[in-house]
Amino acid sequence: MSTLEKELGGNQLLQSNADKELERERRKEAKKDLNFYDPKTIEYETINKCLYIESKEISEMTPQQVSEFRRGYGDIKVRGVNCPKPIVNWYQCGLPSPVLDLIEKKSFDKPFPIQS
C-alpha cells in the first residue's frame, strides 16, 4: 500500500468521523426544538370517578339488614366513611356475563366475606 493510499484511507476515516459528529450535533439540536404544551390549555374528556353503582337490591337494604348480613356472614368488620353495602350474590357486582359464567362454572355460589 502506497503512502498516498494510506493518506486517502486516513482522510476517509476522518471524514467519516466528522460526519458522525455532525449527525450527533444535528440530533442534539432537534431535541432542543421540542414543543412544550401547557396542560391548562388542553381540554380533556371528563373522567367517570363513580366506578361502583349499587344495584337496586343493594340500595334498598336498610342499615339493619346490612348489619344483620355482616353479622351472619362471618361477622364482617367494616371501618371508614360511606362504606358500600355488601353484595349478597355475584349478579349484584355488575360483572360482565363471561365472568359470571366462569364464576358459576367454578361453583362459587356466593361471594366470600372479603368480597361482599
Sequence and secondary structure as in RCSB ss.txt:
>XXXX:A:sequence
MSTLEKELGGNQLLQSNADKELERERRKEAKKDLNFYDPKTIEYETINKCLYIESKEISEMTPQQVSEFRRGYGD
IKVRGVNCPKPIVNWYQCGLPSPVLDLIEKKSFDKPFPIQS
>XXXX:A:secstr
  HHHHHHHHHHHHHHHHHHHHHHHHHHHHHHT     GGGS             HHHHT  HHHHHHHHHHTT 
    SSS     SSGGGTT  HHHHHHHHHTT  S  TTT 
